[in-house]
Amino acid sequence: MSLLFPQALAALLEKSGESQREFSLAVKFKQPSLAHILRGRRKVPLRQVEKWADHFRLRGERRDRFIMLAHLDHSVSLIRAFVVQEHPELVNEFK
């Protein structure tokens, strides 16, 4: 499983200063499920991603990249590798 989205989410959480619990309560998402996503053990439910982008007040290309990373984590590894190679800015955006 890919860690692209979990790494981006972890970076946003760190930057915001929120704990996993605080974030989970704010976006109404179960904290244990969030922990599994952050560890790469579960894929993010795509229906949640825009709500999470809103929570972090992501706009423009930064928002688009966050959402793309979530979708990319649902794709096959060959596609992920190709996109990351061709668009390293997707990965570097949230480091």
PLY file of the C-alpha trace (Angstrom):
ply
format ascii 1.0
element vertex 95
property float x
property float y
property float z
element edge 94
property int vertex1
property int vertex2
end_header
0.00 0.00 0.00
1.19 3.49 -0.78
2.16 6.00 1.88
1.80 9.07 -0.33
-1.49 10.24 1.14
-0.70 9.24 4.74
2.53 11.26 4.60
0.69 14.29 3.23
-1.99 14.00 5.90
0.61 13.59 8.66
2.44 16.70 7.44
-0.78 18.73 7.48
-1.63 17.50 10.97
1.83 18.39 12.21
1.69 21.83 10.63
-1.75 22.50 12.11
-0.66 21.36 15.57
-3.73 19.17 15.87
-3.68 15.74 17.41
-5.27 12.80 15.62
-8.06 12.92 18.18
-8.73 16.63 17.65
-8.77 16.22 13.88
-11.03 13.17 14.09
-13.53 15.04 16.22
-13.45 18.09 13.95
-14.13 16.11 10.76
-16.37 13.50 12.42
-14.19 10.53 11.51
-13.27 7.66 13.84
-9.81 8.13 15.33
-8.83 4.42 15.10
-9.64 4.49 11.37
-7.56 7.64 10.98
-4.64 5.94 12.74
-4.86 3.04 10.27
-4.81 5.49 7.35
-1.78 7.30 8.76
0.06 3.97 9.14
-0.81 2.97 5.58
-2.96 0.05 6.73
-6.15 1.48 5.30
-6.94 3.64 2.31
-8.64 6.95 2.88
-12.35 6.93 2.00
-12.45 9.20 -1.04
-15.77 10.69 0.07
-13.91 12.22 3.05
-11.03 13.89 1.22
-12.70 17.15 0.20
-14.04 17.64 3.72
-10.51 17.15 5.05
-9.11 19.61 2.50
-11.72 22.12 3.68
-10.71 21.53 7.28
-7.06 22.34 6.48
-8.21 25.33 4.39
-6.39 24.04 1.32
-6.98 26.09 -1.81
-6.02 25.98 -5.47
-3.26 23.64 -6.59
-2.41 22.61 -3.04
-5.98 21.38 -2.54
-5.95 19.63 -5.92
-2.70 17.86 -5.08
-4.00 16.69 -1.70
-7.09 15.23 -3.37
-5.00 13.70 -6.18
-2.77 11.97 -3.64
-5.81 10.34 -2.08
-6.99 9.11 -5.46
-3.48 8.03 -6.37
-3.33 5.84 -3.25
-6.34 3.97 -4.64
-4.60 3.27 -7.95
-2.31 0.37 -8.86
1.38 0.66 -8.04
2.46 0.96 -11.69
0.29 4.05 -12.15
1.47 5.53 -8.84
5.11 5.06 -9.81
4.56 6.69 -13.20
2.71 9.70 -11.78
5.27 10.23 -9.02
8.11 10.06 -11.54
6.43 12.50 -13.90
5.06 14.81 -11.21
7.38 14.84 -8.17
5.73 18.06 -7.02
2.76 15.98 -5.88
4.91 14.25 -3.31
7.12 17.20 -2.39
4.20 19.55 -1.79
3.51 18.21 1.70
6.98 17.44 3.03
0 1
1 2
2 3
3 4
4 5
5 6
6 7
7 8
8 9
9 10
10 11
11 12
12 13
13 14
14 15
15 16
16 17
17 18
18 19
19 20
20 21
21 22
22 23
23 24
24 25
25 26
26 27
27 28
28 29
29 30
30 31
31 32
32 33
33 34
34 35
35 36
36 37
37 38
38 39
39 40
40 41
41 42
42 43
43 44
44 45
45 46
46 47
47 48
48 49
49 50
50 51
51 52
52 53
53 54
54 55
55 56
56 57
57 58
58 59
59 60
60 61
61 62
62 63
63 64
64 65
65 66
66 67
67 68
68 69
69 70
70 71
71 72
72 73
73 74
74 75
75 76
76 77
77 78
78 79
79 80
80 81
81 82
82 83
83 84
84 85
85 86
86 87
87 88
88 89
89 90
90 91
91 92
92 93
93 94
